[in-house]
C-alpha cells in the first residue's frame, strides 16, 4: 500500500513516516505539502499523484478544524477559514 499523506506542515507527516520506518511497518507513506483551503495546492497535489502514481484509488478526506469559540463568537474571517478547510477543501478533494 502506498499512502500519500498531505498536510500544511509536511514535517508533521514526515514524523509519522519516521515512526513507521522505525517500527518496520509494511507499506509506504509519502508526505506531501498541501493546504486544502488553497485550490492551487489541491490541484498541484492531485497532478503530482496522477503523474507519480497514476491517480488515487481511495481518498480519505479528514482535514478539518474547529474552534473553542461559540458560533456567535467567531469572526467572519474565522468562519471563512473553517468553511474553506472543512467544506470547500473536502468538496474540491472529492471532485478531483
N, CA, C and O atoms as a CHARMM CRD file, in Angstrom:
* protein
*
  384
    1    1 UNK  N      0.84100  -1.17600   0.00000 PROA 1      0.00000
    2    1 UNK  CA     0.00000   0.00000   0.00000 PROA 1      0.00000
    3    1 UNK  C      0.88300   1.23600   0.00000 PROA 1      0.00000
    4    1 UNK  O      1.85800   1.32100   0.74700 PROA 1      0.00000
    5    2 UNK  N      0.52900   2.18400  -0.84300 PROA 2      0.00000
    6    2 UNK  CA     1.18700   3.48500  -0.85000 PROA 2      0.00000
    7    2 UNK  C      0.15500   4.51100  -0.39600 PROA 2      0.00000
    8    2 UNK  O     -0.91900   4.63300  -0.98500 PROA 2      0.00000
    9    3 UNK  N      0.49300   5.23700   0.64900 PROA 3      0.00000
   10    3 UNK  CA    -0.37700   6.27800   1.18300 PROA 3      0.00000
   11    3 UNK  C      0.30800   7.61700   0.95900 PROA 3      0.00000
   12    3 UNK  O      1.47400   7.79400   1.31300 PROA 3      0.00000
   13    4 UNK  N     -0.41600   8.55000   0.37300 PROA 4      0.00000
   14    4 UNK  CA     0.07400   9.91500   0.22500 PROA 4      0.00000
   15    4 UNK  C     -0.58400  10.71200   1.35000 PROA 4      0.00000
   16    4 UNK  O     -1.79700  10.92200   1.34900 PROA 4      0.00000
   17    5 UNK  N      0.22300  11.14800   2.29700 PROA 5      0.00000
   18    5 UNK  CA    -0.29200  11.92700   3.42100 PROA 5      0.00000
   19    5 UNK  C     -0.03300  13.39000   3.18500 PROA 5      0.00000
   20    5 UNK  O      1.11300  13.79700   2.99500 PROA 5      0.00000
   21    6 UNK  N     -1.07900  14.18600   3.19300 PROA 6      0.00000
   22    6 UNK  CA    -0.87500  15.60900   2.94700 PROA 6      0.00000
   23    6 UNK  C     -1.22300  16.41500   4.18800 PROA 6      0.00000
   24    6 UNK  O     -2.09400  16.04800   4.97700 PROA 6      0.00000
   25    7 UNK  N     -0.51100  17.52600   4.33200 PROA 7      0.00000
   26    7 UNK  CA    -0.75100  18.45300   5.43300 PROA 7      0.00000
   27    7 UNK  C     -0.13300  19.79200   5.07200 PROA 7      0.00000
   28    7 UNK  O      0.75400  19.87100   4.22200 PROA 7      0.00000
   29    8 UNK  N     -0.61000  20.84400   5.72600 PROA 8      0.00000
   30    8 UNK  CA     0.02000  22.15200   5.52000 PROA 8      0.00000
   31    8 UNK  C      1.45700  22.11400   6.00100 PROA 8      0.00000
   32    8 UNK  O      2.32500  22.78500   5.44200 PROA 8      0.00000
   33    9 UNK  N      1.70700  21.32900   7.03900 PROA 9      0.00000
   34    9 UNK  CA     3.04700  21.19000   7.59900 PROA 9      0.00000
   35    9 UNK  C      3.56400  19.80100   7.22900 PROA 9      0.00000
   36    9 UNK  O      3.22700  18.81000   7.87700 PROA 9      0.00000
   37   10 UNK  N      4.37700  19.74300   6.19100 PROA 10     0.00000
   38   10 UNK  CA     4.89300  18.46300   5.70600 PROA 10     0.00000
   39   10 UNK  C      5.73400  17.75700   6.76400 PROA 10     0.00000
   40   10 UNK  O      5.80800  16.52800   6.77400 PROA 10     0.00000
   41   11 UNK  N      6.36400  18.51400   7.64900 PROA 11     0.00000
   42   11 UNK  CA     7.18200  17.91300   8.71000 PROA 11     0.00000
   43   11 UNK  C      6.34300  17.05100   9.64500 PROA 11     0.00000
   44   11 UNK  O      6.83800  16.06500  10.19300 PROA 11     0.00000
   45   12 UNK  N      5.08000  17.41500   9.83100 PROA 12     0.00000
   46   12 UNK  CA     4.19800  16.61600  10.69100 PROA 12     0.00000
   47   12 UNK  C      4.01600  15.21700  10.10900 PROA 12     0.00000
   48   12 UNK  O      4.04500  14.22700  10.84200 PROA 12     0.00000
   49   13 UNK  N      3.83100  15.13600   8.80900 PROA 13     0.00000
   50   13 UNK  CA     3.69100  13.83400   8.14700 PROA 13     0.00000
   51   13 UNK  C      5.03200  13.10200   8.15800 PROA 13     0.00000
   52   13 UNK  O      5.07400  11.88600   8.34100 PROA 13     0.00000
   53   14 UNK  N      6.12000  13.83400   7.96500 PROA 14     0.00000
   54   14 UNK  CA     7.43800  13.21200   7.96400 PROA 14     0.00000
   55   14 UNK  C      7.71400  12.53400   9.30100 PROA 14     0.00000
   56   14 UNK  O      8.35200  11.48200   9.33600 PROA 14     0.00000
   57   15 UNK  N      7.24800  13.11700  10.39400 PROA 15     0.00000
   58   15 UNK  CA     7.39900  12.47800  11.70300 PROA 15     0.00000
   59   15 UNK  C      6.70700  11.13000  11.75600 PROA 15     0.00000
   60   15 UNK  O      7.22000  10.18800  12.36000 PROA 15     0.00000
   61   16 UNK  N      5.55100  11.03300  11.13200 PROA 16     0.00000
   62   16 UNK  CA     4.82400   9.76300  11.08400 PROA 16     0.00000
   63   16 UNK  C      5.57300   8.77200  10.19100 PROA 16     0.00000
   64   16 UNK  O      5.64300   7.58200  10.50000 PROA 16     0.00000
   65   17 UNK  N      6.13400   9.26800   9.07900 PROA 17     0.00000
   66   17 UNK  CA     6.93900   8.40800   8.19300 PROA 17     0.00000
   67   17 UNK  C      8.09500   7.80500   8.98100 PROA 17     0.00000
   68   17 UNK  O      8.34200   6.60100   8.91700 PROA 17     0.00000
   69   18 UNK  N      8.79900   8.65100   9.72400 PROA 18     0.00000
   70   18 UNK  CA     9.94500   8.18500  10.51000 PROA 18     0.00000
   71   18 UNK  C      9.53200   7.14400  11.54500 PROA 18     0.00000
   72   18 UNK  O     10.23200   6.15200  11.75000 PROA 18     0.00000
   73   19 UNK  N      8.40600   7.37300  12.18900 PROA 19     0.00000
   74   19 UNK  CA     7.90400   6.42000  13.18400 PROA 19     0.00000
   75   19 UNK  C      7.55300   5.08400  12.52600 PROA 19     0.00000
   76   19 UNK  O      7.86100   4.02500  13.07400 PROA 19     0.00000
   77   20 UNK  N      6.91400   5.12700  11.36500 PROA 20     0.00000
   78   20 UNK  CA     6.56000   3.89500  10.64900 PROA 20     0.00000
   79   20 UNK  C      7.80800   3.10700  10.25800 PROA 20     0.00000
   80   20 UNK  O      7.84300   1.88200  10.38000 PROA 20     0.00000
   81   21 UNK  N      8.82700   3.82000   9.78900 PROA 21     0.00000
   82   21 UNK  CA    10.08700   3.15300   9.42300 PROA 21     0.00000
   83   21 UNK  C     10.73800   2.51300  10.64400 PROA 21     0.00000
   84   21 UNK  O     11.21800   1.38100  10.58000 PROA 21     0.00000
   85   22 UNK  N     10.75000   3.24400  11.75100 PROA 22     0.00000
   86   22 UNK  CA    11.41300   2.70900  12.95100 PROA 22     0.00000
   87   22 UNK  C     10.69300   1.48300  13.49600 PROA 22     0.00000
   88   22 UNK  O     11.31700   0.62100  14.11500 PROA 22     0.00000
   89   23 UNK  N      9.39300   1.40000  13.27200 PROA 23     0.00000
   90   23 UNK  CA     8.61600   0.24800  13.73700 PROA 23     0.00000
   91   23 UNK  C      8.48800  -0.82300  12.65500 PROA 23     0.00000
   92   23 UNK  O      7.82200  -1.83900  12.85400 PROA 23     0.00000
   93   24 UNK  N      9.12600  -0.58900  11.51600 PROA 24     0.00000
   94   24 UNK  CA     9.16400  -1.53000  10.39400 PROA 24     0.00000
   95   24 UNK  C      7.76200  -1.92600   9.89400 PROA 24     0.00000
   96   24 UNK  O      7.51000  -3.08400   9.56000 PROA 24     0.00000
   97   25 UNK  N      6.87600  -0.94900   9.85300 PROA 25     0.00000
   98   25 UNK  CA     5.54900  -1.21000   9.31300 PROA 25     0.00000
   99   25 UNK  C      5.64700  -1.43800   7.80900 PROA 25     0.00000
  100   25 UNK  O      6.47100  -0.81000   7.14300 PROA 25     0.00000
  101   26 UNK  N      4.82000  -2.32700   7.26500 PROA 26     0.00000
  102   26 UNK  CA     4.82000  -2.52300   5.81300 PROA 26     0.00000
  103   26 UNK  C      4.12900  -1.34000   5.12300 PROA 26     0.00000
  104   26 UNK  O      3.46000  -0.53200   5.76800 PROA 26     0.00000
  105   27 UNK  N      4.30300  -1.25800   3.83700 PROA 27     0.00000
  106   27 UNK  CA     3.67000  -0.17400   3.08600 PROA 27     0.00000
  107   27 UNK  C      4.58300   1.02400   2.98500 PROA 27     0.00000
  108   27 UNK  O      5.73700   0.99700   3.41300 PROA 27     0.00000
  109   28 UNK  N      4.03500   2.07500   2.40900 PROA 28     0.00000
  110   28 UNK  CA     4.82700   3.27100   2.16700 PROA 28     0.00000
  111   28 UNK  C      3.95700   4.49700   2.40000 PROA 28     0.00000
  112   28 UNK  O      2.82400   4.56700   1.92300 PROA 28     0.00000
  113   29 UNK  N      4.49200   5.45600   3.13400 PROA 29     0.00000
  114   29 UNK  CA     3.81300   6.73000   3.38100 PROA 29     0.00000
  115   29 UNK  C      4.65400   7.82800   2.75600 PROA 29     0.00000
  116   29 UNK  O      5.82400   7.99800   3.10100 PROA 29     0.00000
  117   30 UNK  N      4.05400   8.57300   1.83400 PROA 30     0.00000
  118   30 UNK  CA     4.72500   9.66700   1.14200 PROA 30     0.00000
  119   30 UNK  C      4.14800  10.98000   1.67600 PROA 30     0.00000
  120   30 UNK  O      2.95300  11.23600   1.52500 PROA 30     0.00000
  121   31 UNK  N      4.98900  11.81600   2.30100 PROA 31     0.00000
  122   31 UNK  CA     4.48100  13.10400   2.78000 PROA 31     0.00000
  123   31 UNK  C      4.47700  14.14300   1.66100 PROA 31     0.00000
  124   31 UNK  O      5.42500  14.23000   0.88100 PROA 31     0.00000
  125   32 UNK  N      3.41300  14.91900   1.59000 PROA 32     0.00000
  126   32 UNK  CA     3.33300  15.99100   0.60600 PROA 32     0.00000
  127   32 UNK  C      2.66100  17.19600   1.26000 PROA 32     0.00000
  128   32 UNK  O      1.71800  17.05000   2.03800 PROA 32     0.00000
  129   33 UNK  N      3.15600  18.37200   0.93600 PROA 33     0.00000
  130   33 UNK  CA     2.58300  19.59200   1.49000 PROA 33     0.00000
  131   33 UNK  C      1.36600  19.99400   0.67500 PROA 33     0.00000
  132   33 UNK  O      1.43700  20.09100  -0.55000 PROA 33     0.00000
  133   34 UNK  N      0.26300  20.22400   1.34500 PROA 34     0.00000
  134   34 UNK  CA    -0.95300  20.69700   0.67600 PROA 34     0.00000
  135   34 UNK  C     -1.83600  21.37800   1.70500 PROA 34     0.00000
  136   34 UNK  O     -2.15300  20.80000   2.74500 PROA 34     0.00000
  137   35 UNK  N     -2.22600  22.59400   1.41400 PROA 35     0.00000
  138   35 UNK  CA    -3.19600  23.32100   2.22900 PROA 35     0.00000
  139   35 UNK  C     -4.53700  23.16100   1.53000 PROA 35     0.00000
  140   35 UNK  O     -4.75100  23.73900   0.46400 PROA 35     0.00000
  141   36 UNK  N     -5.43700  22.38700   2.11300 PROA 36     0.00000
  142   36 UNK  CA    -6.70500  22.10200   1.42500 PROA 36     0.00000
  143   36 UNK  C     -7.63900  23.30200   1.36600 PROA 36     0.00000
  144   36 UNK  O     -8.71300  23.21600   0.77000 PROA 36     0.00000
  145   37 UNK  N     -7.25100  24.41800   1.97200 PROA 37     0.00000
  146   37 UNK  CA    -8.03700  25.63400   1.79500 PROA 37     0.00000
  147   37 UNK  C     -7.55900  26.41400   0.56500 PROA 37     0.00000
  148   37 UNK  O     -8.10100  27.47200   0.24600 PROA 37     0.00000
  149   38 UNK  N     -6.54200  25.88400  -0.11900 PROA 38     0.00000
  150   38 UNK  CA    -5.95500  26.54600  -1.28300 PROA 38     0.00000
  151   38 UNK  C     -6.14900  25.65200  -2.51000 PROA 38     0.00000
  152   38 UNK  O     -5.53400  24.59000  -2.61100 PROA 38     0.00000
  153   39 UNK  N     -6.99200  26.07700  -3.43000 PROA 39     0.00000
  154   39 UNK  CA    -7.32500  25.24100  -4.59000 PROA 39     0.00000
  155   39 UNK  C     -6.09700  24.93300  -5.44800 PROA 39     0.00000
  156   39 UNK  O     -6.00400  23.84200  -6.01000 PROA 39     0.00000
  157   40 UNK  N     -5.16400  25.86200  -5.55800 PROA 40     0.00000
  158   40 UNK  CA    -3.94700  25.59800  -6.33100 PROA 40     0.00000
  159   40 UNK  C     -3.14000  24.47000  -5.70000 PROA 40     0.00000
  160   40 UNK  O     -2.61600  23.60900  -6.40700 PROA 40     0.00000
  161   41 UNK  N     -3.03800  24.47200  -4.35900 PROA 41     0.00000
  162   41 UNK  CA    -2.33700  23.38600  -3.66400 PROA 41     0.00000
  163   41 UNK  C     -3.00200  22.04100  -3.95400 PROA 41     0.00000
  164   41 UNK  O     -2.32500  21.04200  -4.19800 PROA 41     0.00000
  165   42 UNK  N     -4.32100  22.03000  -3.92400 PROA 42     0.00000
  166   42 UNK  CA    -5.07200  20.79400  -4.17600 PROA 42     0.00000
  167   42 UNK  C     -4.80000  20.30400  -5.59600 PROA 42     0.00000
  168   42 UNK  O     -4.50400  19.12700  -5.80600 PROA 42     0.00000
  169   43 UNK  N     -4.90200  21.21000  -6.57100 PROA 43     0.00000
  170   43 UNK  CA    -4.64100  20.82300  -7.96600 PROA 43     0.00000
  171   43 UNK  C     -3.22100  20.30200  -8.13400 PROA 43     0.00000
  172   43 UNK  O     -2.99800  19.28700  -8.79500 PROA 43     0.00000
  173   44 UNK  N     -2.26500  20.99800  -7.53700 PROA 44     0.00000
  174   44 UNK  CA    -0.85800  20.59200  -7.63600 PROA 44     0.00000
  175   44 UNK  C     -0.64900  19.20300  -7.02800 PROA 44     0.00000
  176   44 UNK  O      0.05700  18.37000  -7.59800 PROA 44     0.00000
  177   45 UNK  N     -1.26900  18.95800  -5.86300 PROA 45     0.00000
  178   45 UNK  CA    -1.12300  17.66800  -5.20900 PROA 45     0.00000
  179   45 UNK  C     -1.69600  16.54000  -6.07100 PROA 45     0.00000
  180   45 UNK  O     -1.04300  15.51500  -6.26500 PROA 45     0.00000
  181   46 UNK  N     -2.91100  16.72600  -6.58500 PROA 46     0.00000
  182   46 UNK  CA    -3.53100  15.66500  -7.38000 PROA 46     0.00000
  183   46 UNK  C     -2.81300  15.45600  -8.71100 PROA 46     0.00000
  184   46 UNK  O     -2.75800  14.33000  -9.20500 PROA 46     0.00000
  185   47 UNK  N     -2.26100  16.51600  -9.30200 PROA 47     0.00000
  186   47 UNK  CA    -1.46000  16.34000 -10.52000 PROA 47     0.00000
  187   47 UNK  C     -0.19600  15.55300 -10.21500 PROA 47     0.00000
  188   47 UNK  O      0.19700  14.68800 -10.99800 PROA 47     0.00000
  189   48 UNK  N      0.45200  15.84200  -9.07700 PROA 48     0.00000
  190   48 UNK  CA     1.64500  15.10400  -8.68500 PROA 48     0.00000
  191   48 UNK  C      1.32100  13.62400  -8.47300 PROA 48     0.00000
  192   48 UNK  O      2.06700  12.74700  -8.90800 PROA 48     0.00000
  193   49 UNK  N      0.20800  13.36200  -7.80600 PROA 49     0.00000
  194   49 UNK  CA    -0.20600  11.97100  -7.56600 PROA 49     0.00000
  195   49 UNK  C     -0.50000  11.27200  -8.89500 PROA 49     0.00000
  196   49 UNK  O     -0.10000  10.12300  -9.08700 PROA 49     0.00000
  197   50 UNK  N     -1.18800  11.94500  -9.80600 PROA 50     0.00000
  198   50 UNK  CA    -1.50100  11.36500 -11.11300 PROA 50     0.00000
  199   50 UNK  C     -0.22200  11.04300 -11.87600 PROA 50     0.00000
  200   50 UNK  O     -0.10700   9.97400 -12.47600 PROA 50     0.00000
  201   51 UNK  N      0.73200  11.95700 -11.85600 PROA 51     0.00000
  202   51 UNK  CA     1.99500  11.76000 -12.57400 PROA 51     0.00000
  203   51 UNK  C      2.81700  10.63100 -11.97500 PROA 51     0.00000
  204   51 UNK  O      3.39700   9.83000 -12.70800 PROA 51     0.00000
  205   52 UNK  N      2.87300  10.56000 -10.65800 PROA 52     0.00000
  206   52 UNK  CA     3.75900   9.60900  -9.98500 PROA 52     0.00000
  207   52 UNK  C      3.10600   8.28100  -9.61800 PROA 52     0.00000
  208   52 UNK  O      3.80000   7.27300  -9.48100 PROA 52     0.00000
  209   53 UNK  N      1.79200   8.26300  -9.45800 PROA 53     0.00000
  210   53 UNK  CA     1.11500   7.03500  -9.01100 PROA 53     0.00000
  211   53 UNK  C     -0.12800   6.70400  -9.83000 PROA 53     0.00000
  212   53 UNK  O     -0.91900   5.84900  -9.43100 PROA 53     0.00000
  213   54 UNK  N     -0.30900   7.36500 -10.96400 PROA 54     0.00000
  214   54 UNK  CA    -1.42600   7.11300 -11.86900 PROA 54     0.00000
  215   54 UNK  C     -2.79600   7.33800 -11.25500 PROA 54     0.00000
  216   54 UNK  O     -3.77500   6.74500 -11.70800 PROA 54     0.00000
  217   55 UNK  N     -2.88700   8.17200 -10.24500 PROA 55     0.00000
  218   55 UNK  CA    -4.18300   8.52500  -9.68600 PROA 55     0.00000
  219   55 UNK  C     -4.40600   8.01300  -8.28200 PROA 55     0.00000
  220   55 UNK  O     -3.53000   7.41500  -7.65800 PROA 55     0.00000
  221   56 UNK  N     -5.59200   8.26600  -7.81700 PROA 56     0.00000
  222   56 UNK  CA    -5.99900   7.94000  -6.44600 PROA 56     0.00000
  223   56 UNK  C     -7.01100   6.81300  -6.48900 PROA 56     0.00000
  224   56 UNK  O     -7.98600   6.87900  -7.23700 PROA 56     0.00000
  225   57 UNK  N     -6.78800   5.78600  -5.69600 PROA 57     0.00000
  226   57 UNK  CA    -7.76000   4.69400  -5.58500 PROA 57     0.00000
  227   57 UNK  C     -8.74100   4.95500  -4.44500 PROA 57     0.00000
  228   57 UNK  O     -9.93400   4.67800  -4.57200 PROA 57     0.00000
  229   58 UNK  N     -8.24000   5.48200  -3.34200 PROA 58     0.00000
  230   58 UNK  CA    -9.06800   5.77600  -2.16800 PROA 58     0.00000
  231   58 UNK  C     -8.66300   7.14500  -1.64400 PROA 58     0.00000
  232   58 UNK  O     -7.47600   7.40300  -1.44600 PROA 58     0.00000
  233   59 UNK  N     -9.61300   8.00900  -1.42200 PROA 59     0.00000
  234   59 UNK  CA    -9.32800   9.33400  -0.86300 PROA 59     0.00000
  235   59 UNK  C    -10.02700   9.44200   0.49200 PROA 59     0.00000
  236   59 UNK  O    -11.24900   9.32800   0.58200 PROA 59     0.00000
  237   60 UNK  N     -9.25100   9.66000   1.52200 PROA 60     0.00000
  238   60 UNK  CA    -9.79700   9.83700   2.86400 PROA 60     0.00000
  239   60 UNK  C     -9.68800  11.32200   3.19800 PROA 60     0.00000
  240   60 UNK  O     -8.60600  11.83400   3.48600 PROA 60     0.00000
  241   61 UNK  N    -10.81800  11.99000   3.15300 PROA 61     0.00000
  242   61 UNK  CA   -10.85400  13.41900   3.47100 PROA 61     0.00000
  243   61 UNK  C    -11.03500  13.57900   4.97400 PROA 61     0.00000
  244   61 UNK  O    -12.13900  13.41800   5.49400 PROA 61     0.00000
  245   62 UNK  N     -9.95000  13.89700   5.66500 PROA 62     0.00000
  246   62 UNK  CA   -10.09600  14.07000   7.10400 PROA 62     0.00000
  247   62 UNK  C     -9.50200  15.38000   7.59100 PROA 62     0.00000
  248   62 UNK  O     -9.31400  15.56400   8.79400 PROA 62     0.00000
  249   63 UNK  N     -9.20600  16.28900   6.67700 PROA 63     0.00000
  250   63 UNK  CA    -8.72500  17.60400   7.09300 PROA 63     0.00000
  251   63 UNK  C     -9.88800  18.35900   7.71600 PROA 63     0.00000
  252   63 UNK  O    -11.02600  18.25000   7.25900 PROA 63     0.00000
  253   64 UNK  N     -9.60500  19.10800   8.74000 PROA 64     0.00000
  254   64 UNK  CA   -10.64600  19.91100   9.35800 PROA 64     0.00000
  255   64 UNK  C    -10.16200  20.51700  10.65300 PROA 64     0.00000
  256   64 UNK  O     -9.18600  20.06000  11.24700 PROA 64     0.00000
  257   65 UNK  N    -10.84700  21.53700  11.07400 PROA 65     0.00000
  258   65 UNK  CA   -10.54000  22.12300  12.37000 PROA 65     0.00000
  259   65 UNK  C    -11.78100  22.77200  12.94900 PROA 65     0.00000
  260   65 UNK  O    -12.77400  22.98800  12.25400 PROA 65     0.00000
  261   66 UNK  N    -11.70900  23.07600  14.21600 PROA 66     0.00000
  262   66 UNK  CA   -12.81900  23.73200  14.89600 PROA 66     0.00000
  263   66 UNK  C    -12.25200  24.80100  15.81000 PROA 66     0.00000
  264   66 UNK  O    -11.04800  25.05600  15.82600 PROA 66     0.00000
  265   67 UNK  N    -13.11800  25.40500  16.55000 PROA 67     0.00000
  266   67 UNK  CA   -12.72400  26.47400  17.46200 PROA 67     0.00000
  267   67 UNK  C    -13.44000  26.28400  18.78300 PROA 67     0.00000
  268   67 UNK  O    -14.52600  25.70800  18.84000 PROA 67     0.00000
  269   68 UNK  N    -12.82800  26.76800  19.82800 PROA 68     0.00000
  270   68 UNK  CA   -13.48700  26.72200  21.13400 PROA 68     0.00000
  271   68 UNK  C    -14.52800  27.82800  21.27100 PROA 68     0.00000
  272   68 UNK  O    -15.32600  27.83500  22.20800 PROA 68     0.00000
  273   69 UNK  N    -14.50600  28.76100  20.32500 PROA 69     0.00000
  274   69 UNK  CA   -15.48400  29.84800  20.32000 PROA 69     0.00000
  275   69 UNK  C    -16.87600  29.29900  19.99800 PROA 69     0.00000
  276   69 UNK  O    -17.01900  28.29000  19.30700 PROA 69     0.00000
  277   70 UNK  N    -17.87900  29.97600  20.50800 PROA 70     0.00000
  278   70 UNK  CA   -19.24600  29.65000  20.10000 PROA 70     0.00000
  279   70 UNK  C    -19.45400  30.18600  18.68400 PROA 70     0.00000
  280   70 UNK  O    -18.68400  31.02300  18.21400 PROA 70     0.00000
  281   71 UNK  N    -20.47000  29.71200  18.02300 PROA 71     0.00000
  282   71 UNK  CA   -20.76700  30.17500  16.67000 PROA 71     0.00000
  283   71 UNK  C    -20.90000  31.69300  16.63800 PROA 71     0.00000
  284   71 UNK  O    -20.39600  32.34200  15.72100 PROA 71     0.00000
  285   72 UNK  N    -21.56500  32.25000  17.61600 PROA 72     0.00000
  286   72 UNK  CA   -21.76800  33.69900  17.64700 PROA 72     0.00000
  287   72 UNK  C    -20.50600  34.45400  18.03400 PROA 72     0.00000
  288   72 UNK  O    -20.42200  35.66700  17.84000 PROA 72     0.00000
  289   73 UNK  N    -19.52300  33.74400  18.58100 PROA 73     0.00000
  290   73 UNK  CA   -18.27800  34.38200  18.97400 PROA 73     0.00000
  291   73 UNK  C    -17.21700  34.38800  17.88700 PROA 73     0.00000
  292   73 UNK  O    -16.18800  35.04900  18.02700 PROA 73     0.00000
  293   74 UNK  N    -17.45800  33.65700  16.80400 PROA 74     0.00000
  294   74 UNK  CA   -16.48600  33.59600  15.70900 PROA 74     0.00000
  295   74 UNK  C    -16.53500  34.87000  14.87100 PROA 74     0.00000
  296   74 UNK  O    -17.59800  35.46200  14.68300 PROA 74     0.00000
  297   75 UNK  N    -15.39600  35.27500  14.38000 PROA 75     0.00000
  298   75 UNK  CA   -15.35500  36.38700  13.43600 PROA 75     0.00000
  299   75 UNK  C    -15.67300  35.84700  12.04600 PROA 75     0.00000
  300   75 UNK  O    -15.63500  34.63800  11.81700 PROA 75     0.00000
  301   76 UNK  N    -15.97900  36.73400  11.14000 PROA 76     0.00000
  302   76 UNK  CA   -16.22600  36.32500   9.75900 PROA 76     0.00000
  303   76 UNK  C    -15.01000  35.64200   9.16400 PROA 76     0.00000
  304   76 UNK  O    -15.14000  34.66000   8.43200 PROA 76     0.00000
  305   77 UNK  N    -13.82600  36.15700   9.47500 PROA 77     0.00000
  306   77 UNK  CA   -12.58500  35.56100   8.97500 PROA 77     0.00000
  307   77 UNK  C    -12.40700  34.13600   9.48900 PROA 77     0.00000
  308   77 UNK  O    -12.00500  33.24600   8.73900 PROA 77     0.00000
  309   78 UNK  N    -12.70500  33.92200  10.76500 PROA 78     0.00000
  310   78 UNK  CA   -12.59200  32.57900  11.33500 PROA 78     0.00000
  311   78 UNK  C    -13.59600  31.63100  10.68600 PROA 78     0.00000
  312   78 UNK  O    -13.27300  30.47900  10.39700 PROA 78     0.00000
  313   79 UNK  N    -14.81300  32.11800  10.45900 PROA 79     0.00000
  314   79 UNK  CA   -15.83200  31.27900   9.81300 PROA 79     0.00000
  315   79 UNK  C    -15.41400  30.89600   8.40000 PROA 79     0.00000
  316   79 UNK  O    -15.54300  29.73700   8.00600 PROA 79     0.00000
  317   80 UNK  N    -14.91100  31.87000   7.63000 PROA 80     0.00000
  318   80 UNK  CA   -14.48600  31.59200   6.25200 PROA 80     0.00000
  319   80 UNK  C    -13.32800  30.60100   6.22400 PROA 80     0.00000
  320   80 UNK  O    -13.29900  29.70400   5.38300 PROA 80     0.00000
  321   81 UNK  N    -12.38300  30.75700   7.13100 PROA 81     0.00000
  322   81 UNK  CA   -11.24500  29.82600   7.18500 PROA 81     0.00000
  323   81 UNK  C    -11.72500  28.41600   7.48400 PROA 81     0.00000
  324   81 UNK  O    -11.25700  27.45400   6.87400 PROA 81     0.00000
  325   82 UNK  N    -12.65700  28.29000   8.41900 PROA 82     0.00000
  326   82 UNK  CA   -13.18700  26.97400   8.78200 PROA 82     0.00000
  327   82 UNK  C    -13.96100  26.36300   7.61700 PROA 82     0.00000
  328   82 UNK  O    -13.80600  25.17600   7.32800 PROA 82     0.00000
  329   83 UNK  N    -14.77800  27.14800   6.95800 PROA 83     0.00000
  330   83 UNK  CA   -15.53800  26.64700   5.81200 PROA 83     0.00000
  331   83 UNK  C    -14.61700  26.27100   4.65700 PROA 83     0.00000
  332   83 UNK  O    -14.85100  25.27500   3.97100 PROA 83     0.00000
  333   84 UNK  N    -13.57100  27.06400   4.44000 PROA 84     0.00000
  334   84 UNK  CA   -12.63100  26.75900   3.34900 PROA 84     0.00000
  335   84 UNK  C    -11.97000  25.40500   3.54200 PROA 84     0.00000
  336   84 UNK  O    -11.77100  24.67600   2.57000 PROA 84     0.00000
  337   85 UNK  N    -11.63000  25.05300   4.76500 PROA 85     0.00000
  338   85 UNK  CA   -10.99700  23.75600   5.02800 PROA 85     0.00000
  339   85 UNK  C    -12.04200  22.65800   5.14200 PROA 85     0.00000
  340   85 UNK  O    -11.95000  21.63800   4.45900 PROA 85     0.00000
  341   86 UNK  N    -13.03000  22.85900   5.99800 PROA 86     0.00000
  342   86 UNK  CA   -13.96400  21.79200   6.36000 PROA 86     0.00000
  343   86 UNK  C    -15.00900  21.47200   5.29800 PROA 86     0.00000
  344   86 UNK  O    -15.52300  20.35400   5.26000 PROA 86     0.00000
  345   87 UNK  N    -15.33200  22.42900   4.43700 PROA 87     0.00000
  346   87 UNK  CA   -16.37600  22.19800   3.43100 PROA 87     0.00000
  347   87 UNK  C    -15.80000  22.30700   2.01400 PROA 87     0.00000
  348   87 UNK  O    -15.86800  21.35700   1.23300 PROA 87     0.00000
  349   88 UNK  N    -15.23400  23.47400   1.69200 PROA 88     0.00000
  350   88 UNK  CA   -14.74500  23.68400   0.33200 PROA 88     0.00000
  351   88 UNK  C    -13.59000  22.74100   0.01600 PROA 88     0.00000
  352   88 UNK  O    -13.58800  22.10600  -1.03800 PROA 88     0.00000
  353   89 UNK  N    -12.61700  22.63800   0.90400 PROA 89     0.00000
  354   89 UNK  CA   -11.47600  21.75400   0.67200 PROA 89     0.00000
  355   89 UNK  C    -11.91500  20.30300   0.51400 PROA 89     0.00000
  356   89 UNK  O    -11.41700  19.59000  -0.35700 PROA 89     0.00000
  357   90 UNK  N    -12.83500  19.87300   1.34800 PROA 90     0.00000
  358   90 UNK  CA   -13.34900  18.49800   1.26300 PROA 90     0.00000
  359   90 UNK  C    -14.01500  18.26100  -0.09800 PROA 90     0.00000
  360   90 UNK  O    -13.78400  17.23700  -0.74100 PROA 90     0.00000
  361   91 UNK  N    -14.84100  19.21500  -0.52700 PROA 91     0.00000
  362   91 UNK  CA   -15.53200  19.05400  -1.80400 PROA 91     0.00000
  363   91 UNK  C    -14.55500  19.07100  -2.98200 PROA 91     0.00000
  364   91 UNK  O    -14.69500  18.28600  -3.92000 PROA 91     0.00000
  365   92 UNK  N    -13.55900  19.97800  -2.92900 PROA 92     0.00000
  366   92 UNK  CA   -12.58500  20.04800  -4.01300 PROA 92     0.00000
  367   92 UNK  C    -11.76300  18.77000  -4.10700 PROA 92     0.00000
  368   92 UNK  O    -11.52600  18.26800  -5.20500 PROA 92     0.00000
  369   93 UNK  N    -11.32500  18.23700  -2.96800 PROA 93     0.00000
  370   93 UNK  CA   -10.55400  16.98700  -2.99300 PROA 93     0.00000
  371   93 UNK  C    -11.41200  15.83400  -3.49600 PROA 93     0.00000
  372   93 UNK  O    -10.92800  14.98200  -4.24100 PROA 93     0.00000
  373   94 UNK  N    -12.64900  15.79800  -3.10500 PROA 94     0.00000
  374   94 UNK  CA   -13.55100  14.72900  -3.56300 PROA 94     0.00000
  375   94 UNK  C    -13.81300  14.78900  -5.04900 PROA 94     0.00000
  376   94 UNK  O    -14.02900  13.75700  -5.68500 PROA 94     0.00000
  377   95 UNK  N    -13.79500  15.99500  -5.61600 PROA 95     0.00000
  378   95 UNK  CA   -14.11400  16.15000  -7.04200 PROA 95     0.00000
  379   95 UNK  C    -12.91900  15.88400  -7.94400 PROA 95     0.00000
  380   95 UNK  O    -13.07400  15.80600  -9.16300 PROA 95     0.00000
  381   96 UNK  N    -11.74100  15.74500  -7.37300 PROA 96     0.00000
  382   96 UNK  CA   -10.54900  15.52700  -8.19700 PROA 96     0.00000
  383   96 UNK  C    -10.43000  14.06400  -8.48400 PROA 96     0.00000
  384   96 UNK  O     -9.49600  13.64300  -9.16600 PROA 96     0.00000
